[in-house]
Amino acid sequence: MTCRERLIRVFRRESVDRMPIRLWGVDPLTPRDDWKTLYYLTEKYELEMFRHWSPNAEEWPESRIVRRVEKGPVKNGEQEVRTIWETPKGPLVEVFRSFVDGSPGRHVKYLLETPEDAEKFLSLPEETELPAVDSYLKLKKQTGERALLMVGIDEAMYFVQRLMGSETFGYWLYDHRQLLHEMIGRSFRYLERLVKHYLAHDLGDAYGWVGPELCIPPLASVKDFQEFVVDYDKRLAALIHEAGKLVWIHCHGDMSGVLEGFIELGVDCLNPIEPPPVGKITLGQAKAICAGRMALEGNVEDSAFDCLQPEEMRQLVVETVAQGKPGGGFILCPTSSPTTWAKLPAHAERNYRVFVETAVSLRDY
């Protein structure tokens, strides 16, 4: 089987010749100098890859929303960036503090903080123009059977949550649910048009998105997850499935209360199924709940590459494969990409080598 065929069959819960192994985010087509060992391992052992596509900057049409960016002076390696959205009901302002060395920044002020801000947001003109897709055809030709082509899209709830942050979002789940629905509904309408546009051009083997983790326990309830994630996203999944494509979703956190919701949503493969203590159920228990209705991808924590000794990493891979491989429907993968580090350290690189070589020795069915 080719890598692409193998991944498609796993998404469909069909039998394969070997368990797929993926290093999330590692693709020799988009290289980083400090990941040379990871690219070497990927090519030497023909590890499976998702090759992600979304329109490039030139393919997106000009937005109907007027935004301007104001950057302050750099002080002590920090810079304050203000983004102002002009709306018919007055400006909305976001303030972000960034670091010039590339370290993670933080929001000083989110765009949406009050119901009045939400009304300003809802007064904005809706986007109607859709992007060009020529770059997809080029990527498809470059890729062939080497990878599964994944069309990346946003998620309606997550788009709104990013504009207000988790604290405000958590309060609004109690105080302003109708406003949340109005904003999420607006976001969903554009995503629905976009997905129909992509499907009309027959793009992708699968469609993938992130973000549901912002609306699961403990921040939100299972009821909130059903209402603000499942009830919206399952309509996109239905469109994707009607076109013969597949659905992949990334969601960190405890899956014990939401696995059935993801199955109802129509997910073909759920990532990353974090083990205890982050989650409350093991990979083996998650597979038993899914019972062939949804494939799983994971479940080696990103932190393991930083914290474990090589022999501990080897044993972790053995134990994870023992839970995930039987019966198929599983892709072995770290729970995140190697971007935890600005530069991949030697001890993490060594653990990636142990992860890959141990998994390869166990992958054949």
C-alpha positions in Angstrom: 0.0 0.0 0.0 1.1 3.6 -0.5 1.1 6.0 2.4 -1.9 7.8 1.1 -3.9 4.5 0.6 -3.0 3.3 4.0 -4.2 6.5 5.8 -7.4 6.6 3.8 -8.1 3.0 4.8 -7.4 3.7 8.4 -9.8 6.7 8.4 -12.4 4.3 6.9 -11.6 1.6 9.6 -10.5 -0.8 6.9 -7.6 -3.3 7.2 -4.1 -2.3 6.4 -0.7 -3.9 6.0 0.9 -1.9 8.8 0.1 0.6 11.5 0.7 4.1 10.3 3.3 6.3 12.1 3.2 10.0 11.8 5.3 12.8 13.1 2.8 15.7 13.4 3.9 18.8 11.5 7.0 17.1 10.0 7.0 17.4 6.2 10.2 17.6 4.1 8.4 19.8 1.7 8.5 22.6 4.3 11.8 22.1 6.0 13.3 23.6 9.2 17.1 23.5 9.8 16.8 21.9 13.3 14.5 19.1 12.1 16.9 17.4 9.7 16.9 14.2 11.8 13.1 14.1 11.7 13.0 14.5 7.9 15.6 11.8 7.6 13.6 9.4 9.8 10.4 10.3 7.9 12.0 9.4 4.5 14.1 6.5 5.6 11.1 4.6 7.1 8.5 6.1 4.8 6.5 7.4 7.7 2.9 8.5 6.9 2.3 12.2 6.4 -0.7 14.5 6.2 0.1 17.2 3.7 -1.9 20.3 4.7 -3.4 22.8 2.2 -5.2 26.1 2.5 -5.1 29.0 0.0 -1.9 31.0 0.0 -2.0 34.8 0.8 -2.4 35.8 -2.8 -5.4 33.5 -3.3 -7.5 35.0 -0.6 -9.8 37.8 -1.8 -9.6 41.2 -0.2 -11.6 41.3 3.0 -14.7 43.4 3.3 -13.7 44.1 6.9 -11.4 47.1 7.3 -8.6 46.4 9.7 -5.5 48.4 10.6 -2.4 47.4 12.6 -0.4 49.7 14.8 2.9 48.5 16.2 4.6 50.2 19.1 8.3 50.5 19.8 10.4 47.5 20.8 11.3 47.6 24.5 13.2 44.9 26.3 12.5 42.6 23.4 8.8 43.1 23.5 6.4 44.9 21.2 2.8 45.9 21.6 0.6 45.3 18.5 -2.8 47.0 18.3 -5.3 45.7 15.7 -8.3 47.9 15.1 -11.4 46.6 13.3 -13.7 49.3 11.8 -17.4 48.4 12.2 -20.6 50.3 11.4 -21.2 50.6 15.2 -17.7 51.8 16.1 -14.2 50.4 16.3 -13.1 47.1 18.0 -9.6 47.0 19.4 -7.3 44.0 20.1 -3.9 44.5 21.9 -1.3 41.8 21.7 2.2 41.8 23.3 4.7 39.9 21.1 8.4 39.0 21.6 10.9 39.7 18.9 12.8 36.5 19.5 9.7 34.4 18.5 8.7 33.4 22.1 5.0 33.1 22.7 3.2 36.4 23.2 0.0 37.1 25.1 -3.2 39.1 24.7 -3.3 42.3 26.7 -6.9 43.0 25.5 -9.1 40.8 23.4 -11.3 42.1 20.6 -14.6 41.1 22.2 -15.1 41.8 25.9 -18.7 43.2 26.3 -22.1 42.6 24.7 -21.6 46.0 23.0 -18.5 44.6 21.4 -20.5 41.6 20.1 -23.0 43.9 18.6 -20.3 45.8 16.8 -18.9 42.5 15.5 -22.3 41.4 14.3 -22.7 44.7 12.4 -19.7 43.9 10.2 -20.4 42.9 6.5 -20.2 39.2 5.9 -17.5 37.9 3.6 -18.9 36.7 0.3 -15.9 36.3 -2.0 -14.1 32.9 -2.0 -10.5 32.1 -2.6 -8.7 30.7 -5.6 -7.5 27.1 -5.4 -4.8 26.9 -8.0 -2.1 26.2 -5.4 -3.9 23.0 -4.4 -3.4 21.5 -7.9 0.3 22.2 -7.7 0.6 20.5 -4.3 -1.4 17.5 -5.4 1.0 17.0 -8.3 4.0 17.3 -6.0 2.5 14.9 -3.5 1.2 12.0 -5.5 0.7 9.0 -3.2 3.3 10.1 -0.6 0.8 11.7 1.7 -2.8 12.2 2.5 -3.9 15.7 1.3 -5.7 17.5 4.2 -7.7 20.6 3.5 -7.4 22.8 6.6 -10.5 24.8 7.6 -11.4 26.9 10.6 -14.0 25.9 13.2 -17.0 28.2 13.9 -17.0 28.1 17.7 -13.2 28.4 17.8 -13.2 31.5 15.5 -15.4 33.3 18.0 -13.6 32.0 21.1 -10.2 33.3 19.8 -11.7 36.8 19.6 -12.6 36.8 23.3 -10.4 34.4 25.1 -11.3 31.5 27.4 -12.3 33.5 30.5 -14.9 35.6 28.7 -16.1 32.7 26.6 -16.6 30.7 29.8 -18.7 33.4 31.4 -20.7 34.0 28.2 -21.7 30.3 28.1 -23.9 31.3 31.2 -24.6 35.0 30.6 -24.9 35.5 26.8 -25.6 32.2 25.1 -27.8 33.7 22.4 -25.1 36.2 21.4 -22.6 33.4 21.2 -25.0 31.5 18.8 -25.4 34.7 16.7 -21.7 35.1 16.3 -21.0 31.4 15.8 -23.8 31.2 13.3 -22.3 34.0 11.3 -18.9 32.3 11.4 -20.5 29.0 10.4 -22.3 30.4 7.3 -19.0 31.5 5.8 -17.3 28.1 6.6 -20.2 26.3 5.0 -19.8 28.4 1.8 -16.1 27.8 1.8 -16.4 24.1 2.2 -18.9 23.8 -0.6 -16.5 25.9 -2.7 -13.6 23.5 -2.0 -15.8 20.4 -2.6 -17.0 21.8 -5.9 -13.4 21.8 -7.0 -12.9 18.2 -5.6 -10.2 19.3 -3.2 -8.5 17.0 -0.7 -8.7 13.5 0.6 -9.8 14.8 4.0 -10.8 18.0 5.8 -9.4 18.8 9.1 -9.9 21.4 11.8 -8.9 22.2 15.4 -10.6 24.1 18.2 -13.3 21.9 19.9 -11.0 21.5 22.9 -12.0 25.1 23.9 -15.6 23.9 24.5 -15.2 20.7 26.5 -15.0 20.1 30.2 -13.7 21.5 32.5 -14.2 25.0 30.9 -17.5 24.0 29.2 -20.1 21.3 29.9 -20.9 18.3 27.7 -24.1 20.1 26.9 -22.2 23.2 25.7 -20.0 20.9 23.5 -23.1 19.4 21.9 -24.8 22.7 21.3 -21.8 24.9 20.2 -19.6 22.3 18.5 -21.5 19.1 17.5 -24.7 20.7 16.3 -22.7 23.0 14.0 -19.8 20.9 12.9 -21.9 17.8 12.0 -23.4 19.8 9.2 -20.0 20.4 7.7 -19.0 16.7 8.2 -22.2 15.7 6.3 -21.3 17.9 3.3 -17.7 16.4 3.3 -19.0 12.8 3.5 -21.5 13.4 0.8 -18.6 14.4 -1.5 -16.7 11.2 -0.6 -14.1 12.9 1.6 -13.1 12.3 5.2 -13.0 14.2 8.4 -10.1 14.7 10.9 -10.4 16.7 14.1 -7.7 17.7 16.6 -8.9 18.1 20.2 -6.7 18.0 23.3 -8.0 17.3 26.8 -10.2 14.7 28.5 -12.3 12.7 25.9 -14.2 10.7 28.4 -17.4 12.8 28.2 -17.2 13.8 24.5 -16.1 10.7 22.5 -19.7 9.9 21.6 -20.3 13.5 20.5 -17.4 13.3 18.1 -18.8 10.0 16.7 -22.2 11.7 16.3 -20.5 14.7 14.6 -19.1 12.3 11.9 -15.4 12.3 12.7 -13.4 9.7 10.8 -10.2 10.2 12.8 -9.8 12.0 16.2 -6.5 13.3 17.4 -4.6 13.1 19.8 -6.4 11.0 22.6 -4.2 12.2 25.4 -3.5 9.5 28.1 -4.0 10.0 31.8 -3.5 12.2 33.8 -4.5 14.7 31.0 -7.4 12.5 30.0 -9.4 10.2 32.2 -9.4 7.2 29.9 -6.7 5.2 28.3 -6.2 4.6 24.6 -7.4 1.1 25.0 -10.6 2.3 26.7 -11.1 4.9 24.0 -10.8 2.3 21.3 -13.4 0.1 23.1 -15.8 3.0 23.2 -15.3 3.8 19.5 -15.7 0.1 18.6 -14.8 0.7 14.9 -17.0 3.7 14.5 -14.1 6.2 14.6 -10.3 5.9 14.1 -7.9 7.3 16.6 -4.6 9.0 16.3 -2.1 9.7 19.1 -1.3 9.0 22.0 2.3 9.8 23.1 2.4 13.1 24.9 4.6 15.8 23.5 6.1 16.3 26.9 7.5 12.8 26.8 10.1 13.8 24.2 11.4 16.4 26.7 11.1 14.5 29.9 11.8 10.8 29.3 15.0 8.9 29.1 15.5 6.9 25.9 14.6 3.5 27.5 11.5 5.1 29.1 10.5 6.4 25.6 11.0 3.0 24.1 8.8 1.4 26.8 6.1 4.0 26.3 5.9 3.3 22.6 5.7 -0.4 23.2 2.8 0.1 25.7 1.0 2.6 23.4 1.3 0.3 20.3 0.0 -2.6 22.4 -3.2 -0.6 23.1 -3.7 1.1 19.8 -2.6 -1.3 17.1 -4.9 -4.4 17.6 -7.8 -4.3 15.3 -6.5 -1.4 13.3 -8.1 2.0 13.2 -5.1 3.6 14.8 -2.3 6.0 13.8 0.7 6.3 16.2 1.6 10.0 16.6 2.8 12.5 19.2 0.1 14.7 20.6 1.6 17.8 19.1 4.2 19.0 16.6 7.8 19.5 17.7 7.3 23.3 17.9 7.4 23.3 21.7 11.0 24.3 21.2 12.3 27.3 19.2 15.2 25.0 18.4 14.9 21.2 18.8 17.3 20.1 21.6 19.5 17.1 21.3 17.7 15.1 24.0 14.3 15.6 22.2 15.9 14.6 18.9 17.2 11.5 20.5 13.8 10.6 21.8 12.2 11.1 18.4 14.7 8.6 17.0 13.8 6.1 19.7 10.1 6.8 19.1 10.3 6.1 15.4 12.7 3.2 15.4 10.7 1.4 18.2 7.4 2.0 16.4 8.8 0.8 13.0 9.9 -2.5 14.6 6.3 -3.1 15.8 4.2 -1.6 12.9 3.6 -4.7 10.6 0.3 -6.6 10.9 
